[in-house]
Amino acid sequence: MAGRAGGGAPRRGRSLQRVTDRVPDEIEKVLISSEEIQGKVAEMAAAIDADYAGREVLLVGVLKGAVMIMADLARALTIPVSMEFMAVSSYGSSTSSSGVVRILKDLDREVADRHVLVVEDVIDSGLTLSWLLRNMKSRGPASVEVCALLRKPEAAKVDLPVRYVGFDIPSEFVVGYGLDYAERYRELPFVGLLKPEVYAT
Ligand code: PRP
């Protein structure tokens, strides 16, 4: 018999839409829906396409949170891109950074004379990015700009030149679309508020 092992009617795969619509119980509220995120990514990509027309951009994603925005942004751009990742660790408590940063994984290639676009999921105090921008500029790139999906203006401790910002959000505990709490919820396709009892325990 032709067809898949087991025969009979083809087994229906789980629809991606159905899977991604799932909102876990620990989420108090969806702050930014998947559709809103995708719309904003398309908008930012169009702006980046226009600004970098005729040039190649090197996207530098900051692990792990930036994985989702990197993947979606890179696919939404029409200009040539290459991708690099950095992993950094900020000394401080688990919920706030100190600005003293250690490189856990460095870029694999030189960025000298390249047009670097640092891609972040969220700018909170801005201390991580402030350090990263200084570090990136010391490597002699042709240019350095920042694209961040989320920014928390109330939490800012430094004023940073962020060229592309998706959404300004209140200084609350958000998860999803790359953002975690204790390494969970990164896979959610939306950004949501975590119920306080989840992190208060
Ligand atoms: C988050 C985020 C930024 C940083 C922002 O990373 O991705 O890199 O915090 O905070 P700041 O503006 O206060 O410096 P995190 O250290 O949580 O690591 P992760 O991306 O692996 O979750």
Boltz pocket constraint, residues with backbone or C-beta under 6 A from the ligand:
constraints:
  - pocket:
      binder: B
      contacts: [[A, 62], [A, 63], [A, 64], [A, 65], [A, 66], [A, 88], [A, 90], [A, 94], [A, 96], [A, 97], [A, 120], [A, 121], [A, 122], [A, 123], [A, 124], [A, 125], [A, 126], [A, 127], [A, 128], [A, 129], [A, 178], [A, 179], [A, 180]]
      max_distance: 6.0
